Amino acid sequence: MTTSTHTGTNAGDGPAPAPSRSTTGDPRTGTRTSALGLSRTTATAARVLRQLRHDPRTIALMILVPCLMLVLLRYVFDGSPRTFDSIGASLLGIFPLITMFLVTSIATLRERTSGTLERLLAMPLGKGDLIAGYALAFGALAVVQSALATGLAVWFLGLDVTGSPWLLLLVALLDALLGTALGLFVSAFAASEFQAVQFMPAVIFPQLLLCGLFAPRSSMQPVLEAVSDVLPMSYAVDGMNEVLRHTDMTAGFVRDVLIVAGCALLVLFLGAATLKRRTR
């Protein structure tokens, strides 16, 4: 007891810097809640991409399946090219949204249930860094996916569009990013991969039915039309149709693109808010 007391009084001048170093290095004292850091975000994105590199089935699902669906659709309507032209552009945006939603929700849930996210949040890493890193990684794959699908539809399958194919690519990319954001958000409410898949009928199918793909939204029952007005997929389809019909960028196209992008950002913020609850 005497030695312990003596050590505490004599070392009072020595260990003083130690608490200071511990405080500044403690991720729970403010480091985790700091602003987004580019290095932390890119490191998270690089880690996710490294994991995906060893999962060829997931990469095939994200990149090849939308292209295969477009090819199938083209030859389903082989005797009616105008039908393919009328719905092909819309599906060019819908397919990437669905595949990115499915892959992102399952991949993120896997990291939640395995404890990876909990360990990461115990490090000097903010929730915003994590969400931005995931969005950046899956967004990079979304760029590849959207570029391949758009190029295939326009230059190989003969999709006839009045506007610029680059505008089609822009909407397809935003739709894929929206699917990524929705997948990140939904993964917080699923306890298993099976439950994550079950969210697809609840989140995706109503939007698919009400987006105007099967019937003009203006011809729907007024309540359903009002619901469709607040669903982001409706504006994705509207944006594609604007490119399909107009040579120049219209005000309606700009509005649709901004709404889809705004919804994606909003859902990403909501996804960041769910990390704290899920990992405690």
C-alpha positions, 0 to 999 in steps of 0.5 A, a space after each residue: 500500500 505504501 509503495 502504491 501511494 508513493 508511486 502515485 505521488 511521485 509519478 504525478 508529474 510524469 504521467 500527466 501527458 498520458 491522459 492527454 494522449 488518451 483523450 485526443 486518441 479516444 474515438 468516443 470524445 469527438 473523433 467519431 463525430 467529426 466532419 467527413 474525412 476524405 482519407 477515412 472515406 476512401 479507406 472504407 471504400 477501398 476495403 469494401 471493394 477489396 471484399 467485393 473483388 473476392 465475390 465474383 457472383 455479387 459482381 456478376 449480379 450487379 454488372 451483368 444481370 441488368 445487361 442480360 435483362 435488357 437483352 432478354 427484353 429486346 428479343 421478347 419484343 423482337 416483332 415490336 421494336 417500338 414497344 422496346 423503345 417505349 419501355 426500354 429507357 424506363 427499364 434502363 433506370 429501373 434494373 440498376 436500382 433493383 440490383 443495387 438495392 438487393 446487393 447493397 442491402 445484403 452486403 451491408 447486413 452481412 457486415 452488421 451481423 458479423 460485427 464488422 460495423 461495430 468494430 469499425 465504429 469503435 475506431 476513429 471513424 465517423 458514421 458519415 465516413 462509413 456511409 460515404 465509403 460504402 456509397 463510394 464503393 458501390 457507386 463506383 460499381 454503379 458507374 460501370 453497371 450503368 455505362 455498360 447497360 446504357 451502351 448496350 441498349 443504345 448502340 447494340 440493341 438499337 434503343 431509339 432515343 431522341 435525346 442524348 445517350 449521356 442523359 440516359 446514362 446520368 439518370 441510370 447512374 442516379 437510379 443505381 445510387 438511389 438503389 444503393 442508398 435504399 439498400 444501406 438504409 433498409 439493412 438496418 431493419 433486417 436481422 437476416 439476409 432473408 429478411 433483407 430480401 423480403 424488404 424488396 416487395 415492400 420497398 421496390 414493388 410498389 414503386 415499380 407498379 406506380 412509377 408510370 411504367 405500366 400505365 400513365 400516372 395521370 390515369 391512375 386512381 387519384 389516391 394512387 397518383 398522389 402516392 406515386 408523386 412522392 416515390 422517387 422511381 416515378 421521377 426516374 421513369 419521368 426523366 428517362 421519358 424526357 430523354 426519350 422524347 426531347 432532343 434537348 435537356 428540358 426543365 422537367 428533366 432537370 427537376 426529375 434528376 434533382 429529385 432523384 439525387 435529393 432522395 438518394 442523399 436523404 436516404 443516405 443521411 437516414 442510413 447514417 442515423 441507423 448505424 448507431 442504433 444497430 451497433 449498440 
